[in-house]
Every structure is written in C-alpha cells, then in structure tokens.
C-alpha cells in the first residue's frame, strides 16, 4: 500500500524526467523533487482556494 502511494506521489516528477530525457544516472532526483514540489503545491493551493 505504501509503495503505491509513494509511486503516485512521485509520478509527476518521474513523467517530466522521462519526457525531457533525464536518465537515472544523471541528476534525476533534483529535477523530480522540483517538479513534485511545484505540482503538489499548485494542487494544494487550488484545494485551499476551493474550500476557502
């Protein structure tokens, strides 16, 4: 169960990394972290605005 949640949480960063061609040997972790932070912060902001 935790593995499925983790993969879902990291999915936006993985998709963008694959799209721009960053391999696992490159610094994929930094790009994935950046994209995930931007994506989940945007989702959180929209949810907060919806319920505000």
C-alpha positions in Angstrom: 0.0 0.0 0.0 2.8 2.5 0.9 4.6 1.6 -2.3 1.6 2.5 -4.4 1.1 5.8 -2.6 4.8 6.7 -2.9 4.7 5.9 -6.7 1.6 8.1 -7.1 3.2 10.9 -5.2 6.4 10.8 -7.3 4.6 10.3 -10.6 4.6 13.9 -11.8 8.3 14.2 -11.4 9.0 10.9 -13.0 6.8 11.7 -16.0 8.6 15.1 -16.6 12.0 13.5 -16.1 11.2 10.8 -18.7 9.7 13.4 -21.1 12.9 15.6 -21.1 15.2 12.5 -21.2 16.9 12.6 -17.8 18.3 9.1 -17.2 18.7 7.6 -13.8 22.5 8.1 -14.0 22.0 11.8 -14.3 20.8 14.1 -11.5 17.2 12.9 -11.9 16.4 13.3 -8.2 16.8 17.1 -8.2 14.5 17.5 -11.2 11.9 15.1 -9.8 11.9 16.9 -6.5 11.5 20.3 -8.1 8.6 19.2 -10.3 6.9 17.3 -7.5 7.1 20.4 -5.2 5.7 22.7 -7.9 2.9 20.3 -8.8 1.8 19.4 -5.3 2.0 23.0 -4.1 -0.2 24.0 -7.0 -2.7 21.2 -6.2 -2.7 22.3 -2.6 -3.3 25.9 -3.5 -6.3 25.1 -5.7 -7.8 22.8 -3.0 -7.3 25.6 -0.4 -8.9 28.2 -2.7 -11.8 25.8 -3.5 -12.6 25.3 0.2 -11.9 28.9 1.3 
